[in-house]
Amino acid sequence: MSARDDTGLRDRVEALAPWFHNMDLGGGLWTAPDHFLGNYPRFKFDRFASALPADLTGKTVLDIGCNAGFYAIEMARRGASRVVGIDSDPRYLAQAQLAADAVGINGIEFRELDVYRVAELGERFDLVIFMGVLYHLRHPLLALDLIREHVAGDLLLFQTMQQGGDAVYDVPEDHPFHVPGTFDAPAYFTDPGYPKMHFIERQYAGDWTNWWAANAACSQAMLRAAGFAIEAQPESEVYICRVAPVPFQEWQNGPMAAYPARKPA
C-alpha cells in the first residue's frame, strides 16, 4: 500500500509533528507540507549536493544533529556502507527512523547523543555532517574540537547561520596589544572582515536556542582553529573541509585532555 493510501503512516507522521524537515515520503505524503521554508531542506541541499561525492560506496558517515534524518538518508542513497545519525532530541530520532522506514532505507543507526559526547561513538567516519547545529550550542568551538579530536576521519560538511557580511580580513599571525607608539587597539578589530561571533542573548526568530551568528570570517577561522582545512564553499554558509593538523597542539594536550579518547591520527 502506498504512503498516500496508508492512513496509519499519515497518522504516525502527524503524531510526531511538528517536523523541521519537510520530506517526501512518497504517494503525496509530506512530513511538513505547510513548512515556512517550503521544500526544506531539499532545496538547500540541491544547491551544494554536487560538491559531495556522488558515490559513497564503502564509506562511513556520521550526521550530527540529524533532526528528521534528511541528510543521513541522502548519504545512504549514495551508497554509504554505514550511516549513523545522532541527535539529543528523541522526537527527532523517532521522526528520522519513521522517514527512513517509509522511503525504504534500511540500516541507518539513529542514536540519542549530543555533540559533546561524540567520543562515546569510539570510531572515526569518512564523512561527518555538521549542518545547522553550531549556532544552537552554548560551546561552539568546543564542539568543533571534539568532532576533530574523536570522529572526523576525512571530510566535514559544515553549515552555520552567518550574519555580518562575507568579507574576510587577512589577520596577522600575531596581534599586538596596541599600535606601536600608541595605546590604541589595532584598527582591524573593527574591520567588517575581522572574525566576529555575534552573541544572541535572548531569542532569534522566536528560538531561544539560537545563541550565535558568526560572520563568514569567523566561521572559516573557527574551522581552521579546530583543525579543518576548507576545500570548498559551495554556498555562502556551507563549507566542505578536510581534516588538517590542529594549530597550537598544546590545546590538545591541555584543556582537551578533559575529554579523553584516542588522539587524532
C-alpha positions in Angstrom: 0.0 0.0 0.0 1.4 3.4 -0.9 2.1 6.1 1.6 -0.7 8.1 0.1 -3.2 5.3 1.0 -1.6 4.4 4.2 -3.7 6.1 6.9 -1.6 4.6 9.6 1.6 6.1 8.3 -0.1 9.5 7.9 -1.3 9.3 11.5 2.2 8.4 12.7 3.6 11.4 10.8 1.1 13.7 12.4 1.7 12.3 15.8 5.3 13.2 15.6 4.6 16.8 14.4 6.0 19.4 14.2 8.6 18.4 11.7 11.5 20.7 10.7 12.5 18.6 7.7 9.8 18.6 5.1 10.3 15.3 3.5 8.6 13.5 0.7 7.6 10.0 1.9 6.0 9.1 -1.4 2.5 8.8 -2.5 1.8 12.5 -1.9 2.7 12.3 1.8 5.0 15.1 3.1 6.1 15.5 6.7 5.6 19.3 6.8 3.5 20.4 3.9 3.0 23.9 5.4 6.7 24.4 6.2 7.5 28.1 6.2 10.6 27.4 4.1 8.7 25.2 1.6 10.6 22.2 0.4 13.3 22.4 3.1 16.0 21.1 3.3 15.8 19.6 -0.2 16.0 23.0 -2.0 19.1 23.9 0.1 20.8 20.5 -0.4 20.2 20.8 -4.2 22.4 23.9 -4.2 25.5 22.1 -3.0 24.8 18.4 -3.5 27.2 18.1 -6.4 30.1 19.2 -4.2 29.8 16.0 -2.3 31.0 12.6 -3.6 28.2 11.1 -5.6 29.3 7.6 -4.8 29.9 6.8 -1.1 30.3 3.1 -1.5 32.4 1.7 1.3 32.4 5.0 3.2 31.1 5.7 6.7 29.0 8.8 7.5 28.1 10.5 10.8 25.3 13.0 10.8 25.5 15.1 14.0 22.2 16.8 14.9 20.5 14.7 12.3 17.0 16.0 13.1 14.5 14.1 11.0 17.3 12.3 9.1 17.2 14.1 5.7 21.0 14.2 5.2 21.5 10.7 6.7 19.0 9.3 4.2 20.6 11.1 1.3 24.0 9.7 2.2 22.6 6.2 2.5 21.1 6.7 -1.0 24.6 7.5 -2.2 25.7 4.0 -1.1 27.4 4.7 2.2 28.2 1.4 3.9 27.5 2.7 7.4 25.4 5.8 8.4 24.9 6.9 11.9 22.7 9.8 12.9 22.8 11.3 16.3 20.6 13.9 18.0 19.8 14.9 21.6 16.0 15.1 20.9 14.3 11.7 20.9 11.4 13.0 18.9 13.7 14.0 16.1 15.2 10.5 16.2 11.7 8.9 16.0 10.9 11.1 13.0 14.2 10.1 11.4 13.5 6.4 11.9 10.0 6.7 10.6 11.2 8.6 7.5 13.9 6.1 6.7 11.5 3.2 7.1 8.8 5.0 4.9 11.2 5.5 2.0 12.7 2.1 2.2 16.2 3.0 3.6 17.4 0.3 5.9 20.4 0.1 8.2 20.8 3.7 9.4 21.7 3.7 13.1 20.0 6.5 15.0 21.3 7.3 18.5 20.4 9.7 21.2 23.6 11.6 21.7 24.8 15.2 21.7 27.9 16.6 20.0 29.7 16.9 23.4 29.6 13.1 23.7 30.8 12.0 20.3 33.8 10.3 21.8 31.4 7.6 23.0 31.0 6.5 19.4 34.5 5.2 19.5 35.1 5.4 15.8 36.1 7.8 13.0 33.9 8.4 10.0 34.9 9.2 6.4 32.3 12.0 6.2 30.9 13.9 9.2 27.9 16.1 8.6 27.5 19.1 11.0 24.7 21.1 9.4 22.7 23.7 11.3 23.9 22.9 14.8 26.8 25.2 15.7 24.7 28.3 16.4 22.4 26.3 18.8 25.3 25.4 21.1 26.5 27.1 24.2 30.1 26.0 23.5 30.5 26.0 19.7 34.3 25.9 19.4 34.5 23.0 21.9 32.0 21.1 19.7 34.3 21.5 16.7 37.3 20.5 18.7 35.6 17.3 19.9 34.5 16.4 16.3 38.1 16.9 15.1 39.5 15.0 18.1 37.3 12.0 18.1 35.1 11.3 15.0 36.4 13.2 11.9 38.3 10.9 9.6 38.4 12.8 6.4 35.6 15.1 5.2 33.4 17.5 7.1 30.3 19.0 5.7 29.6 22.1 7.8 26.9 24.8 7.9 26.1 27.5 10.3 24.0 30.7 10.4 26.1 33.7 9.4 25.4 37.4 9.9 27.7 40.4 9.4 28.8 40.0 5.9 31.1 37.8 3.7 34.2 39.9 3.8 37.3 38.1 5.1 40.2 40.2 6.5 43.7 38.7 6.3 44.5 38.8 10.0 48.1 39.0 11.2 49.9 35.9 12.6 50.3 37.7 16.0 48.3 40.5 17.5 50.0 43.4 19.4 48.3 44.7 22.5 48.3 48.2 20.8 49.5 50.1 17.8 53.3 50.6 18.3 53.9 54.0 19.8 50.3 54.4 21.0 47.8 52.9 23.4 45.3 52.4 20.6 43.9 49.0 19.7 44.7 47.9 16.2 42.1 49.2 13.8 41.5 45.9 12.1 39.4 44.7 15.1 36.6 46.9 13.8 37.1 45.9 10.2 33.9 44.2 8.9 36.1 41.3 7.7 37.7 40.5 11.1 36.4 37.2 12.5 33.4 38.0 14.8 30.8 35.9 16.5 27.7 37.7 17.4 26.1 36.5 20.7 22.3 36.4 20.8 21.4 36.8 24.4 17.6 36.4 24.1 15.9 34.9 21.0 16.4 34.8 17.3 13.4 34.2 15.1 11.5 33.2 18.3 14.0 30.5 19.2 16.0 30.8 22.4 18.4 28.1 21.3 19.9 30.4 18.6 22.9 31.6 20.6 25.4 32.7 17.9 25.7 34.2 14.5 29.2 34.3 13.1 30.4 36.3 10.1 32.0 34.4 7.3 35.5 35.2 8.5 34.7 33.8 11.9 33.2 30.6 10.5 36.3 30.0 8.5 38.7 30.9 11.3 36.9 28.6 13.8 37.1 25.7 11.3 40.8 26.2 10.8 41.4 26.6 14.6 39.7 23.3 15.2 41.9 21.5 12.6 39.9 21.6 9.4 41.1 22.8 6.0 38.4 24.4 3.9 38.4 22.9 0.4 35.2 24.4 -1.0 32.4 26.8 -0.1 29.6 25.7 -2.4 27.1 28.1 -0.7 27.6 31.1 1.5 27.1 29.3 4.7 28.2 25.8 3.6 31.8 24.6 3.8 33.4 21.3 2.8 36.6 20.6 4.8 39.2 18.0 5.3 40.9 17.0 8.5 44.2 19.0 8.9 46.8 19.4 11.6 45.5 21.2 14.7 47.2 24.5 15.2 48.6 25.1 18.7 48.8 21.4 19.6 49.2 22.5 23.2 45.4 22.8 23.2 45.1 19.1 22.6 47.4 18.3 25.5 45.8 20.8 27.9 42.0 21.6 28.1 41.1 18.8 25.6 42.6 16.2 27.9 39.4 16.6 29.9 37.6 14.8 27.0 39.7 11.6 26.7 39.7 9.3 23.7 42.4 8.3 21.2 44.4 11.1 19.7 44.0 12.1 16.1 45.9 10.0 13.6 
